[in-house]
Amino acid sequence: MKASEIREMKAEEIDIKLDEVRDELKNLRFSQVSGQLTDQTRFRALRRDIARMLTIVNQRATEVKGKEA
């Protein structure tokens, strides 16, 4: 997921997507432990998507605080 796609989303949509991605990452970890995982690169992609989403959420929070001051 690209940062531009995330920026177009509303805060509620980002929260929902963030939960979905975290659940997928959790499921991948279970698959890895059980030996069923074949695509190791998906871990990196999911972690980066989570980081992008959290970065944008934090940027928006900082902008709101800056406007209030």
Phi, psi and omega in degrees: 000133182273155180298324179296324177294320181291321180296333179283344182278153174280164182300320180295321179294321179296318179299318180294314180296322179298317177298319180297316182293321178296320177296319178296320178296319178299317179294323177296321179297319177296320179296322180294316181295322181278355177085012183265352185281131178248334184252093182288337184290342180295328177305309183298317181297317180293318179298321179291322176298318178298316180297319179298314181297315180295324178297314181293321176299316180293323177297317179295321179295321179294321178297320180294318178295321180294324179287330181285331184283000000 
